[in-house]
Amino acid sequence: MSGLDAPSIALVGAGAMGGALVRGWIEAVRKGGALTLSIVDPSFDPELERELDSVGAVINPPDPGPVDIVVLAVKPQTFPSIVDGVKRFIGPDTRVMSVMAGIPMELLSRELGAQRIVRCVPNTPARIGRGVTAYVASPACTPEDRALVEQLLEPLGTVEPIAAERLMDVVTAVSGSGPAYVFLLAEVLAAAAEQEGLDRDTAMRIASQTVAGAGALMLQTGEPPGALRKQVTSPGGTTEAALDVLGAGDGLGPLLRRAVSAAAARSRQLGKG
């Protein structure tokens, strides 16, 4: 991430996701970016607090005023309890960027009195800068607002704009919940290896590294997953035997489609409260 130019930001919530964001911003400031930071959180990692002090950030300001952008990185169930405090950072031109799951832009706008709203869905690999964060912006947002949001989200990994808020439920089901599907794959693969005779620790190491390595290869080469799959699959070989099972009518494809559909449906329910 290169130098960042954003006059004033208030980050509400400095936990795993908020902490990952602010560390990226701190690095941008050290590279020559211009940034005024206010951080609101009841408790801080001492190491993070020292980093914030080094760039002149204000922690839990006693008398906050309007800022250019408010970033909400708290758990969604705590949102009602922080609305009054957040409003003190809101002015006529303040943008609001939310990484809270399930809270629609209409509710954020109504409760906070802001029009320029951006809703983001990051995933857990964002904590190490390897995630994907999808976002959707309200009609009041300008191209400059979107560019700033993309720059602010860059420390989390890949940033993907989404055309309509209704599609965020699908994003939640795929990228938001998706890491759990991958972790389950590693779990099940290790259990299958153990069943075939490997000891538990070896099975887990091999399965985990296989899943991680395959993902890294896909990203590094840029080749479609289908093409990479075919490279591993020799006619009449061991991989083909396994894929015949996984590709059956009741195999992995239909199962994952049902899983994503169930997750998207649940996301819609949660969004309605």
C-alpha positions as a Markdown table, in Angstrom:
| # | Residue | x | y | z |
|---|---|---|---|---|
| 1 | Met | 0.0 | 0.0 | 0.0 |
| 2 | Ser | 1.5 | 3.4 | -1.0 |
| 3 | Gly | 1.0 | 6.7 | 0.7 |
| 4 | Leu | -2.6 | 7.4 | 1.7 |
| 5 | Asp | -4.3 | 10.7 | 1.4 |
| 6 | Ala | -7.4 | 11.0 | 3.6 |
| 7 | Pro | -7.7 | 14.1 | 5.8 |
| 8 | Ser | -9.5 | 12.5 | 8.8 |
| 9 | Ile | -10.8 | 9.0 | 9.7 |
| 10 | Ala | -12.6 | 7.7 | 12.8 |
| 11 | Leu | -12.3 | 4.0 | 13.3 |
| 12 | Val | -14.8 | 2.5 | 15.6 |
| 13 | Gly | -13.6 | -0.9 | 16.7 |
| 14 | Ala | -10.0 | -2.0 | 16.7 |
| 15 | Gly | -10.4 | -5.7 | 17.0 |
| 16 | Ala | -9.2 | -8.3 | 14.5 |
| 17 | Met | -10.6 | -6.6 | 11.4 |
| 18 | Gly | -10.3 | -3.0 | 12.6 |
| 19 | Gly | -6.7 | -3.7 | 13.8 |
| 20 | Ala | -5.8 | -5.1 | 10.4 |
| 21 | Leu | -7.1 | -2.0 | 8.7 |
| 22 | Val | -5.4 | 0.5 | 11.0 |
| 23 | Arg | -2.0 | -1.3 | 10.8 |
| 24 | Gly | -2.2 | -0.9 | 7.0 |
| 25 | Trp | -3.0 | 2.8 | 7.4 |
| 26 | Ile | -0.2 | 3.3 | 9.8 |
| 27 | Glu | 2.2 | 1.8 | 7.3 |
| 28 | Ala | 0.8 | 4.1 | 4.6 |
| 29 | Val | 1.5 | 7.1 | 6.9 |
| 30 | Arg | 5.1 | 6.0 | 7.4 |
| 31 | Lys | 5.4 | 5.9 | 3.6 |
| 32 | Gly | 4.4 | 9.5 | 3.4 |
| 33 | Gly | 0.7 | 9.5 | 3.4 |
| 34 | Ala | -1.4 | 12.2 | 5.1 |
| 35 | Leu | -3.8 | 10.9 | 7.6 |
| 36 | Thr | -5.5 | 12.1 | 10.8 |
| 37 | Leu | -6.8 | 9.1 | 12.9 |
| 38 | Ser | -9.2 | 8.9 | 15.8 |
| 39 | Ile | -9.7 | 5.4 | 17.2 |
| 40 | Val | -12.7 | 4.4 | 19.4 |
| 41 | Asp | -12.4 | 1.1 | 21.3 |
| 42 | Pro | -12.7 | 0.2 | 25.0 |
| 43 | Ser | -9.4 | -1.7 | 25.1 |
| 44 | Phe | -6.3 | -1.9 | 23.0 |
| 45 | Asp | -3.5 | -4.3 | 22.3 |
| 46 | Pro | -0.5 | -2.5 | 23.9 |
| 47 | Glu | 1.6 | -3.0 | 20.8 |
| 48 | Leu | -1.1 | -1.5 | 18.6 |
| 49 | Glu | -1.5 | 1.5 | 21.0 |
| 50 | Arg | 2.3 | 2.2 | 20.6 |
| 51 | Glu | 2.0 | 2.1 | 16.9 |
| 52 | Leu | -1.0 | 4.5 | 17.0 |
| 53 | Asp | 1.0 | 6.9 | 19.2 |
| 54 | Ser | 3.8 | 6.8 | 16.7 |
| 55 | Val | 1.6 | 8.4 | 14.0 |
| 56 | Gly | -0.2 | 10.8 | 16.3 |
| 57 | Ala | -3.5 | 9.0 | 16.4 |
| 58 | Val | -6.1 | 10.1 | 19.0 |
| 59 | Ile | -7.5 | 7.2 | 21.1 |
| 60 | Asn | -11.0 | 7.5 | 22.4 |
| 61 | Pro | -11.2 | 11.3 | 21.8 |
| 62 | Pro | -13.2 | 13.0 | 24.6 |
| 63 | Asp | -14.8 | 15.6 | 22.4 |
| 64 | Pro | -15.0 | 14.3 | 18.8 |
| 65 | Gly | -16.3 | 16.3 | 15.9 |
| 66 | Pro | -17.1 | 15.5 | 12.3 |
| 67 | Val | -14.6 | 13.6 | 10.2 |
| 68 | Asp | -14.2 | 12.8 | 6.5 |
| 69 | Ile | -14.9 | 9.1 | 6.9 |
| 70 | Val | -16.2 | 6.9 | 9.8 |
| 71 | Val | -15.2 | 3.2 | 9.6 |
| 72 | Leu | -17.5 | 0.9 | 11.6 |
| 73 | Ala | -15.6 | -2.4 | 12.5 |
| 74 | Val | -17.6 | -3.6 | 15.5 |
| 75 | Lys | -19.8 | -6.7 | 15.9 |
| 76 | Pro | -23.3 | -6.0 | 14.4 |
| 77 | Gln | -25.1 | -6.7 | 17.6 |
| 78 | Thr | -23.3 | -3.8 | 19.3 |
| 79 | Phe | -24.3 | -1.3 | 16.7 |
| 80 | Pro | -27.5 | 0.0 | 18.5 |
| 81 | Ser | -25.4 | 0.8 | 21.6 |
| 82 | Ile | -22.8 | 2.9 | 19.7 |
| 83 | Val | -25.1 | 4.9 | 17.4 |
| 84 | Asp | -25.2 | 8.0 | 19.7 |
| 85 | Gly | -21.4 | 8.0 | 20.0 |
| 86 | Val | -20.8 | 7.5 | 16.3 |
| 87 | Lys | -23.1 | 10.4 | 15.4 |
| 88 | Arg | -20.6 | 12.8 | 17.0 |
| 89 | Phe | -18.2 | 12.0 | 14.1 |
| 90 | Ile | -20.9 | 12.6 | 11.4 |
| 91 | Gly | -21.1 | 15.8 | 9.5 |
| 92 | Pro | -22.9 | 16.8 | 6.2 |
| 93 | Asp | -20.1 | 15.4 | 4.1 |
| 94 | Thr | -19.0 | 12.4 | 6.2 |
| 95 | Arg | -18.8 | 9.0 | 4.5 |
| 96 | Val | -19.6 | 5.9 | 6.5 |
| 97 | Met | -17.8 | 2.6 | 5.7 |
| 98 | Ser | -19.2 | -0.4 | 7.5 |
| 99 | Val | -17.6 | -3.8 | 7.8 |
| 100 | Met | -20.4 | -5.0 | 10.1 |
| 101 | Ala | -22.2 | -8.1 | 8.8 |
| 102 | Gly | -25.8 | -8.1 | 7.9 |
| 103 | Ile | -26.6 | -4.4 | 8.5 |
| 104 | Pro | -28.1 | -2.8 | 5.3 |
| 105 | Met | -27.2 | 0.6 | 4.1 |
| 106 | Glu | -30.7 | 1.9 | 4.6 |
| 107 | Leu | -30.5 | 1.2 | 8.3 |
| 108 | Leu | -27.0 | 2.8 | 8.6 |
| 109 | Ser | -28.2 | 5.9 | 6.8 |
| 110 | Arg | -31.4 | 6.2 | 8.9 |
| 111 | Glu | -29.7 | 5.7 | 12.2 |
| 112 | Leu | -26.6 | 7.9 | 11.6 |
| 113 | Gly | -28.1 | 10.6 | 9.4 |
| 114 | Ala | -25.5 | 10.1 | 6.6 |
| 115 | Gln | -26.1 | 9.6 | 2.9 |
| 116 | Arg | -22.7 | 8.5 | 1.6 |
| 117 | Ile | -22.7 | 4.9 | 2.8 |
| 118 | Val | -20.4 | 2.0 | 1.8 |
| 119 | Arg | -21.1 | -1.5 | 3.1 |
| 120 | Cys | -18.2 | -4.0 | 3.0 |
| 121 | Val | -18.0 | -7.8 | 3.5 |
| 122 | Pro | -14.4 | -8.9 | 4.3 |
| 123 | Asn | -13.4 | -12.5 | 5.2 |
| 124 | Thr | -11.1 | -13.9 | 7.9 |
| 125 | Pro | -8.0 | -14.2 | 5.7 |
| 126 | Ala | -8.1 | -10.3 | 5.6 |
| 127 | Arg | -6.5 | -10.5 | 9.1 |
| 128 | Ile | -3.3 | -11.5 | 7.4 |
| 129 | Gly | -3.7 | -9.3 | 4.3 |
| 130 | Arg | -4.8 | -12.2 | 2.1 |
| 131 | Gly | -8.6 | -11.8 | 2.2 |
| 132 | Val | -11.2 | -10.6 | -0.3 |
| 133 | Thr | -13.4 | -7.7 | 0.6 |
| 134 | Ala | -16.5 | -7.0 | -1.5 |
| 135 | Tyr | -18.2 | -3.6 | -1.2 |
| 136 | Val | -21.3 | -1.8 | -2.4 |
| 137 | Ala | -21.7 | 2.0 | -2.3 |
| 138 | Ser | -24.9 | 4.0 | -1.9 |
| 139 | Pro | -26.0 | 6.2 | -4.9 |
| 140 | Ala | -24.9 | 9.3 | -3.0 |
| 141 | Cys | -21.2 | 8.2 | -3.2 |
| 142 | Thr | -19.0 | 9.8 | -5.7 |
| 143 | Pro | -16.3 | 8.0 | -7.8 |
| 144 | Glu | -13.8 | 9.7 | -5.4 |
| 145 | Asp | -15.5 | 8.2 | -2.4 |
| 146 | Arg | -15.3 | 4.7 | -4.0 |
| 147 | Ala | -11.6 | 5.2 | -4.8 |
| 148 | Leu | -10.9 | 6.3 | -1.2 |
| 149 | Val | -12.8 | 3.2 | 0.2 |
| 150 | Glu | -10.8 | 0.9 | -2.1 |
| 151 | Gln | -7.6 | 2.5 | -0.8 |
| 152 | Leu | -8.6 | 2.1 | 2.8 |
| 153 | Leu | -9.6 | -1.6 | 2.3 |
| 154 | Glu | -6.3 | -2.4 | 0.5 |
| 155 | Pro | -4.5 | -3.6 | 3.7 |
| 156 | Leu | -7.1 | -6.5 | 3.9 |
| 157 | Gly | -6.2 | -7.9 | 0.5 |
| 158 | Thr | -8.2 | -8.0 | -2.8 |
| 159 | Val | -11.1 | -5.5 | -3.1 |
| 160 | Glu | -14.1 | -6.2 | -5.3 |
| 161 | Pro | -16.9 | -3.7 | -6.1 |
| 162 | Ile | -20.4 | -5.2 | -6.2 |
| 163 | Ala | -23.1 | -3.8 | -8.4 |
| 164 | Ala | -26.1 | -4.0 | -6.0 |
| 165 | Glu | -26.6 | -4.5 | -2.3 |
| 166 | Arg | -29.0 | -7.5 | -2.8 |
| 167 | Leu | -25.9 | -9.4 | -4.1 |
| 168 | Met | -24.1 | -9.0 | -0.8 |
| 169 | Asp | -26.0 | -12.0 | 0.6 |
| 170 | Val | -24.4 | -14.1 | -2.2 |
| 171 | Val | -20.9 | -12.6 | -1.4 |
| 172 | Thr | -21.4 | -13.4 | 2.3 |
| 173 | Ala | -22.3 | -17.0 | 1.4 |
| 174 | Val | -19.2 | -17.4 | -0.9 |
| 175 | Ser | -16.3 | -15.3 | 0.3 |
| 176 | Gly | -17.6 | -14.5 | 3.8 |
| 177 | Ser | -18.4 | -18.0 | 4.8 |
| 178 | Gly | -16.1 | -19.6 | 2.2 |
| 179 | Pro | -13.0 | -19.9 | 4.4 |
| 180 | Ala | -15.0 | -22.3 | 6.7 |
| 181 | Tyr | -15.8 | -24.5 | 3.7 |
| 182 | Val | -12.1 | -24.6 | 2.9 |
| 183 | Phe | -11.1 | -25.4 | 6.5 |
| 184 | Leu | -13.7 | -28.2 | 6.5 |
| 185 | Leu | -12.2 | -29.6 | 3.3 |
| 186 | Ala | -8.8 | -29.8 | 5.0 |
| 187 | Glu | -10.4 | -31.4 | 8.0 |
| 188 | Val | -12.3 | -34.0 | 6.0 |
| 189 | Leu | -9.2 | -34.7 | 3.8 |
| 190 | Ala | -7.1 | -35.3 | 6.9 |
| 191 | Ala | -9.7 | -37.5 | 8.4 |
| 192 | Ala | -9.8 | -39.6 | 5.2 |
| 193 | Ala | -6.0 | -39.9 | 5.2 |
| 194 | Glu | -6.1 | -41.0 | 8.8 |
| 195 | Gln | -8.7 | -43.6 | 7.9 |
| 196 | Glu | -6.4 | -44.9 | 5.2 |
| 197 | Gly | -3.5 | -45.4 | 7.7 |
| 198 | Leu | -1.7 | -42.1 | 8.2 |
| 199 | Asp | -1.2 | -40.9 | 11.8 |
| 200 | Arg | -3.4 | -37.9 | 12.7 |
| 201 | Asp | -0.6 | -35.2 | 12.9 |
| 202 | Thr | 0.9 | -36.2 | 9.5 |
| 203 | Ala | -2.5 | -36.4 | 7.9 |
| 204 | Met | -3.4 | -32.9 | 9.1 |
| 205 | Arg | -0.1 | -31.4 | 8.0 |
| 206 | Ile | -0.3 | -33.0 | 4.5 |
| 207 | Ala | -4.0 | -32.0 | 4.1 |
| 208 | Ser | -3.5 | -28.4 | 5.3 |
| 209 | Gln | -0.4 | -27.8 | 3.1 |
| 210 | Thr | -2.2 | -29.3 | 0.1 |
| 211 | Val | -5.1 | -27.0 | 0.4 |
| 212 | Ala | -2.9 | -24.0 | 1.1 |
| 213 | Gly | -0.5 | -24.8 | -1.7 |
| 214 | Ala | -3.3 | -25.4 | -4.3 |
| 215 | Gly | -4.8 | -22.0 | -3.5 |
| 216 | Ala | -1.4 | -20.3 | -3.7 |
| 217 | Leu | -0.7 | -22.0 | -7.1 |
| 218 | Met | -4.1 | -20.8 | -8.5 |
| 219 | Leu | -3.4 | -17.2 | -7.4 |
| 220 | Gln | 0.2 | -17.2 | -8.6 |
| 221 | Thr | -0.4 | -18.7 | -12.0 |
| 222 | Gly | -3.6 | -16.9 | -12.7 |
| 223 | Glu | -4.8 | -20.1 | -14.5 |
| 224 | Pro | -8.5 | -21.1 | -14.1 |
| 225 | Pro | -9.1 | -23.7 | -11.5 |
| 226 | Gly | -10.6 | -26.0 | -14.1 |
| 227 | Ala | -7.4 | -25.9 | -16.2 |
| 228 | Leu | -5.2 | -26.6 | -13.1 |
| 229 | Arg | -7.5 | -29.5 | -12.2 |
| 230 | Lys | -7.0 | -31.1 | -15.6 |
| 231 | Gln | -3.3 | -30.8 | -15.2 |
| 232 | Val | -3.4 | -33.0 | -12.2 |
| 233 | Thr | -5.9 | -35.5 | -13.8 |
| 234 | Ser | -4.3 | -38.2 | -15.9 |
| 235 | Pro | -6.7 | -40.5 | -17.8 |
| 236 | Gly | -7.3 | -43.7 | -15.8 |
| 237 | Gly | -5.2 | -42.4 | -12.9 |
| 238 | Thr | -5.8 | -41.9 | -9.2 |
| 239 | Thr | -7.1 | -38.3 | -9.4 |
| 240 | Glu | -9.6 | -39.3 | -12.1 |
| 241 | Ala | -10.9 | -42.1 | -9.8 |
| 242 | Ala | -11.4 | -39.6 | -7.0 |
| 243 | Leu | -13.0 | -37.0 | -9.2 |
| 244 | Asp | -15.5 | -39.6 | -10.5 |
| 245 | Val | -16.8 | -39.7 | -7.0 |
| 246 | Leu | -16.7 | -36.0 | -6.3 |
| 247 | Gly | -18.3 | -35.2 | -9.7 |
| 248 | Ala | -21.2 | -37.6 | -9.3 |
| 249 | Gly | -24.8 | -36.3 | -9.2 |
| 250 | Asp | -24.8 | -36.2 | -5.5 |
| 251 | Gly | -21.1 | -35.1 | -5.3 |
| 252 | Leu | -19.3 | -31.9 | -4.4 |
| 253 | Gly | -20.8 | -29.6 | -7.0 |
| 254 | Pro | -24.5 | -30.0 | -6.0 |
| 255 | Leu | -23.5 | -30.1 | -2.3 |
| 256 | Leu | -21.7 | -26.8 | -2.5 |
| 257 | Arg | -24.5 | -25.2 | -4.5 |
| 258 | Arg | -26.9 | -26.2 | -1.8 |
| 259 | Ala | -24.5 | -24.9 | 0.9 |
| 260 | Val | -24.1 | -21.5 | -0.7 |
| 261 | Ser | -27.8 | -21.2 | -1.3 |
| 262 | Ala | -28.5 | -22.0 | 2.4 |
| 263 | Ala | -25.9 | -19.5 | 3.6 |
| 264 | Ala | -27.3 | -16.8 | 1.2 |
| 265 | Ala | -30.9 | -17.4 | 2.5 |
| 266 | Arg | -29.7 | -17.1 | 6.1 |
| 267 | Ser | -27.9 | -13.9 | 5.3 |
| 268 | Arg | -31.1 | -12.4 | 3.8 |
| 269 | Gln | -33.0 | -13.4 | 7.0 |
| 270 | Leu | -30.4 | -11.8 | 9.2 |
| 271 | Gly | -30.5 | -8.6 | 7.1 |
| 272 | Lys | -34.3 | -8.3 | 7.8 |
| 273 | Gly | -33.6 | -8.5 | 11.6 |
